[in-house]
Amino acid sequence: MHLFDYLYFVFNGKMRKGFNFLMAPCIWLAIPICQLTDHFNLNKYIGLAITLAVCVGPYIIIDHIYNRTGGRGAFVIKYFKNSQYDKIGWKALVLAVWGILWMVLPLVLYILHKKGEI
């Protein structure tokens, strides 16, 4: 099993499309990509295409791996169900770390960068 398999198990939970939370890193990558395409004076449509590729591409890949016919989704859920990692403590820890790592930390870094402190 891989780390992403466990993340899929945690985020899938009761939500059918819980793996959307796995997309948080891609959303934060869209901001610097848009700034870079503007910095290099690229056509706005090229910048939009690059941003969409970075944000939508991983979504399609994750959906294909876990939810398509013969995908890993059902196997992963069956593997982790009723294991020690199915307990609320593990899930809460993973959700907290994922939220801090991909929601709070990038926001703090962005604010510090705008203030000129980093």
Accessible surface in RSA format (square Angstrom, percent):
REM  Atomic radii and reference values for relative SASA: ProtOr
REM  Chains: A
REM  Algorithm: Lee & Richards
REM  Probe-radius: 1.40
REM  Slices: 20
REM RES _ NUM      All-atoms   Total-Side   Main-Chain    Non-polar    All polar
REM                ABS   REL    ABS   REL    ABS   REL    ABS   REL    ABS   REL
RES MET A   1    88.17  45.7  20.21  13.4  67.97 161.8  21.20  18.0  66.98  88.7
RES HIS A   2   122.40  66.9 113.57  78.9   8.84  22.6  75.85  78.2  46.56  54.2
RES LEU A   3   126.45  70.4 112.46  80.5  13.99  35.2 117.54  82.5   8.91  24.0
RES PHE A   4   113.67  56.9 113.67  70.4   0.00   0.0 113.67  68.9   0.00   0.0
RES ASP A   5     1.73   1.2   1.73   1.7   0.00   0.0   0.00   0.0   1.73   1.7
RES TYR A   6    21.10   9.8  21.10  12.0   0.00   0.0  21.10  15.9   0.00   0.0
RES LEU A   7     7.51   4.2   7.51   5.4   0.00   0.0   7.51   5.3   0.00   0.0
RES TYR A   8     3.72   1.7   3.72   2.1   0.00   0.0   0.00   0.0   3.72   4.6
RES PHE A   9     8.29   4.1   6.72   4.2   1.58   4.1   6.72   4.1   1.58   4.5
RES VAL A  10    10.16   6.7   0.24   0.2   9.92  23.9   0.24   0.2   9.92  26.9
RES PHE A  11     3.31   1.7   2.50   1.5   0.81   2.1   3.23   2.0   0.08   0.2
RES ASN A  12    12.51   8.6  12.51  12.1   0.00   0.0   0.49   1.2  12.01  11.6
RES GLY A  13    51.22  63.2   0.00   N/A  51.22  63.2  24.08  66.1  27.14  60.8
RES LYS A  14   211.08 103.0 170.64 104.7  40.44  96.3 125.32 112.8  85.75  91.3
RES MET A  15    96.73  50.1  88.85  58.8   7.88  18.8  65.78  55.9  30.95  41.0
RES ARG A  16   164.59  69.1 151.81  77.4  12.78  30.4  77.08 105.3  87.51  53.0
RES LYS A  17    92.52  45.1  85.13  52.2   7.39  17.6  59.97  54.0  32.55  34.7
RES GLY A  18     0.83   1.0   0.00   N/A   0.83   1.0   0.83   2.3   0.00   0.0
RES PHE A  19     0.08   0.0   0.08   0.1   0.00   0.0   0.08   0.0   0.00   0.0
RES ASN A  20    67.41  46.5  60.12  58.1   7.29  17.6  25.58  61.6  41.83  40.4
RES PHE A  21    97.53  48.8  94.67  58.6   2.86   7.4  97.45  59.1   0.08   0.2
RES LEU A  22     8.25   4.6   0.72   0.5   7.54  18.9   0.72   0.5   7.54  20.3
RES MET A  23    12.96   6.7  12.96   8.6   0.00   0.0  12.77  10.9   0.19   0.2
RES ALA A  24     2.73   2.5   1.07   1.7   1.66   3.8   2.31   3.2   0.42   1.1
RES PRO A  25    24.12  17.6  23.99  21.9   0.13   0.5  23.99  19.8   0.13   0.8
RES CYS A  26    14.89  11.3  14.89  16.6   0.00   0.0   0.33   0.8  14.57  15.7
RES ILE A  27   107.63  61.2 106.25  79.2   1.38   3.3 106.66  76.8   0.97   2.6
RES TRP A  28    55.29  22.2  51.51  24.9   3.78   8.9  48.85  26.0   6.44  10.4
RES LEU A  29    91.85  51.2  91.63  65.6   0.21   0.5  91.76  64.4   0.09   0.2
RES ALA A  30    16.07  14.8  15.97  24.6   0.10   0.2  16.07  22.6   0.00   0.0
RES ILE A  31    70.74  40.3  67.20  50.1   3.54   8.5  70.54  50.8   0.20   0.5
RES PRO A  32    59.53  43.4  58.57  53.4   0.96   3.5  59.38  49.0   0.16   1.0
RES ILE A  33    29.27  16.7  28.92  21.5   0.35   0.9  29.27  21.1   0.00   0.0
RES CYS A  34    63.55  48.1  57.72  64.4   5.82  13.7  25.44  64.5  38.10  41.1
RES GLN A  35    95.43  53.4  86.88  63.5   8.55  20.4  42.57  90.6  52.86  40.1
RES LEU A  36    95.31  53.1  95.13  68.1   0.18   0.4  95.30  66.9   0.01   0.0
RES THR A  37    16.08  11.4  15.22  15.4   0.86   2.0   8.44  11.3   7.64  11.5
RES ASP A  38   110.54  77.4 100.32  99.9  10.22  24.2  23.31  54.9  87.23  87.0
RES HIS A  39   131.30  71.8 108.43  75.4  22.88  58.5  68.34  70.4  62.97  73.3
RES PHE A  40   131.23  65.7 110.51  68.4  20.72  53.9 114.91  69.7  16.32  46.7
RES ASN A  41   135.46  93.4 104.33 100.8  31.13  74.9  31.48  75.8 103.97 100.5
RES LEU A  42    79.72  44.4  61.01  43.6  18.71  47.0  63.63  44.7  16.09  43.3
RES ASN A  43    82.88  57.2  65.88  63.7  17.00  40.9  24.56  59.1  58.32  56.4
RES LYS A  44   151.50  73.9 134.43  82.5  17.07  40.6  88.50  79.7  63.00  67.1
RES TYR A  45   144.57  67.5 139.53  79.4   5.04  13.1 103.86  78.0  40.71  50.2
RES ILE A  46    86.18  49.0  83.91  62.5   2.27   5.5  86.16  62.0   0.02   0.1
RES GLY A  47     5.18   6.4   0.00   N/A   5.18   6.4   5.18  14.2   0.00   0.0
RES LEU A  48   100.35  55.9  95.20  68.1   5.15  13.0  98.42  69.1   1.94   5.2
RES ALA A  49    58.66  53.9  48.70  75.2   9.96  22.7  54.18  76.3   4.47  11.9
RES ILE A  50    70.02  39.8  67.24  50.1   2.78   6.7  70.01  50.4   0.01   0.0
RES THR A  51    15.17  10.8  15.17  15.4   0.00   0.0  15.17  20.4   0.00   0.0
RES LEU A  52    91.52  51.0  90.81  65.0   0.71   1.8  91.10  64.0   0.41   1.1
RES ALA A  53    65.85  60.5  48.10  74.2  17.75  40.4  58.64  82.6   7.20  19.1
RES VAL A  54    41.90  27.6  36.68  33.2   5.22  12.6  41.89  36.4   0.01   0.0
RES CYS A  55    28.78  21.8  23.16  25.8   5.63  13.2  16.08  40.7  12.70  13.7
RES VAL A  56    66.05  43.5  65.30  59.1   0.75   1.8  66.05  57.4   0.00   0.0
RES GLY A  57    24.66  30.4   0.00   N/A  24.66  30.4  22.74  62.4   1.92   4.3
RES PRO A  58    40.30  29.4  38.57  35.2   1.74   6.3  40.30  33.3   0.00   0.0
RES TYR A  59    75.64  35.3  75.64  43.0   0.00   0.0  53.05  39.9  22.60  27.9
RES ILE A  60   101.18  57.6  99.39  74.0   1.80   4.3 100.67  72.5   0.51   1.4
RES ILE A  61   103.44  58.9 101.25  75.4   2.19   5.3 103.43  74.5   0.01   0.0
RES ILE A  62    25.58  14.6  25.58  19.1   0.00   0.0  25.58  18.4   0.00   0.0
RES ASP A  63    11.72   8.2  11.72  11.7   0.00   0.0   0.99   2.3  10.73  10.7
RES HIS A  64   116.71  63.8 113.25  78.7   3.46   8.9  72.39  74.6  44.32  51.6
RES ILE A  65    73.64  41.9  66.46  49.5   7.18  17.3  71.69  51.6   1.95   5.3
RES TYR A  66    15.33   7.2  10.53   6.0   4.80  12.5   5.07   3.8  10.26  12.6
RES ASN A  67    37.01  25.5   8.03   7.8  28.98  69.8   9.65  23.2  27.36  26.4
RES ARG A  68   129.20  54.2 121.77  62.1   7.43  17.7  34.57  47.2  94.64  57.4
RES THR A  69   150.14 106.8 113.81 115.4  36.33  86.6  86.46 116.1  63.67  96.3
RES GLY A  70    83.91 103.5   0.00   N/A  83.91 103.5  42.48 116.6  41.43  92.8
RES GLY A  71    24.55  30.3   0.00   N/A  24.55  30.3   7.97  21.9  16.57  37.1
RES ARG A  72    79.94  33.6  77.87  39.7   2.07   4.9  34.91  47.7  45.03  27.3
RES GLY A  73     3.00   3.7   0.00   N/A   3.00   3.7   2.85   7.8   0.15   0.3
RES ALA A  74    83.88  77.1  67.04 103.5  16.85  38.3  73.79 103.9  10.10  26.8
RES PHE A  75   113.74  56.9 108.39  67.1   5.35  13.9 111.92  67.9   1.82   5.2
RES VAL A  76     0.00   0.0   0.00   0.0   0.00   0.0   0.00   0.0   0.00   0.0
RES ILE A  77    58.23  33.1  58.23  43.4   0.00   0.0  58.23  41.9   0.00   0.0
RES LYS A  78   162.39  79.2 146.83  90.1  15.56  37.1  92.13  82.9  70.26  74.8
RES TYR A  79   122.05  57.0 101.07  57.5  20.98  54.6  65.82  49.5  56.23  69.3
RES PHE A  80    12.37   6.2  12.37   7.7   0.00   0.0  12.37   7.5   0.00   0.0
RES LYS A  81   108.91  53.1  98.58  60.5  10.33  24.6  54.72  49.3  54.19  57.7
RES ASN A  82   138.10  95.2 101.13  97.7  36.97  89.0  33.86  81.5 104.24 100.8
RES SER A  83    36.04  30.5  23.47  31.3  12.56  28.9  33.13  70.6   2.90   4.1
RES GLN A  84   100.30  56.1  92.38  67.5   7.92  18.9  30.99  66.0  69.31  52.6
RES TYR A  85    79.52  37.1  79.52  45.2   0.00   0.0  43.23  32.5  36.29  44.7
RES ASP A  86    32.11  22.5  20.47  20.4  11.64  27.5   4.31  10.1  27.80  27.7
RES LYS A  87   130.29  63.6 123.60  75.8   6.70  16.0  97.21  87.5  33.08  35.2
RES ILE A  88   142.29  81.0 136.83 101.9   5.46  13.2 137.66  99.1   4.63  12.6
RES GLY A  89    47.08  58.1   0.00   N/A  47.08  58.1  39.51 108.4   7.57  16.9
RES TRP A  90   108.88  43.7 106.38  51.5   2.49   5.9  89.69  47.8  19.18  31.1
RES LYS A  91    40.21  19.6  40.21  24.7   0.00   0.0  14.92  13.4  25.30  26.9
RES ALA A  92    52.10  47.9  44.63  68.9   7.47  17.0  48.85  68.8   3.25   8.6
RES LEU A  93   102.77  57.2  97.77  69.9   4.99  12.6 102.35  71.9   0.42   1.1
RES VAL A  94    24.34  16.0  21.08  19.1   3.26   7.9  23.71  20.6   0.63   1.7
RES LEU A  95    88.17  49.1  80.02  57.2   8.15  20.5  80.28  56.4   7.89  21.2
RES ALA A  96    52.38  48.2  39.77  61.4  12.61  28.7  51.42  72.4   0.97   2.6
RES VAL A  97    82.20  54.1  80.39  72.8   1.81   4.4  81.91  71.2   0.29   0.8
RES TRP A  98    30.15  12.1  29.77  14.4   0.38   0.9  29.80  15.9   0.34   0.6
RES GLY A  99    23.88  29.5   0.00   N/A  23.88  29.5  23.58  64.7   0.30   0.7
RES ILE A 100   104.32  59.4 103.99  77.5   0.33   0.8 103.99  74.9   0.33   0.9
RES LEU A 101    78.53  43.7  75.13  53.8   3.40   8.5  76.22  53.5   2.31   6.2
RES TRP A 102    72.17  29.0  72.17  34.9   0.00   0.0  71.35  38.0   0.81   1.3
RES MET A 103    85.83  44.4  81.50  53.9   4.33  10.3  63.44  53.9  22.39  29.7
RES VAL A 104    80.00  52.6  78.25  70.8   1.75   4.2  79.97  69.5   0.03   0.1
RES LEU A 105    79.41  44.2  78.80  56.4   0.61   1.5  79.41  55.8   0.00   0.0
RES PRO A 106    23.67  17.3  18.14  16.5   5.53  20.1  21.22  17.5   2.45  15.2
RES LEU A 107    88.63  49.4  88.63  63.4   0.00   0.0  88.63  62.2   0.00   0.0
RES VAL A 108    67.05  44.1  66.18  59.9   0.86   2.1  67.05  58.3   0.00   0.0
RES LEU A 109    82.53  46.0  81.68  58.4   0.85   2.1  81.81  57.5   0.72   1.9
RES TYR A 110    84.78  39.6  79.34  45.1   5.44  14.2  57.64  43.3  27.14  33.5
RES ILE A 111    80.84  46.0  79.56  59.3   1.27   3.1  80.79  58.2   0.05   0.1
RES LEU A 112    52.92  29.5  52.92  37.9   0.00   0.0  52.92  37.2   0.00   0.0
RES HIS A 113   114.46  62.6 106.45  74.0   8.01  20.5  67.39  69.5  47.07  54.8
RES LYS A 114   133.16  65.0 101.63  62.4  31.53  75.1  54.55  49.1  78.61  83.7
RES LYS A 115   143.61  70.1 107.23  65.8  36.37  86.6  63.78  57.4  79.83  85.0
RES GLY A 116    61.31  75.6   0.00   N/A  61.31  75.6  28.46  78.1  32.85  73.6
RES GLU A 117   117.51  67.5  84.09  63.6  33.42  79.6  38.91  75.3  78.60  64.2
RES ILE A 118   113.88  64.8  66.50  49.5  47.39 114.2 102.43  73.8  11.45  31.1
END  Absolute sums over single chains surface
CHAIN  1 A     8394.5       7190.5       1204.0       6029.7       2364.8
END  Absolute sums over all chains
TOTAL          8394.5       7190.5       1204.0       6029.7       2364.8
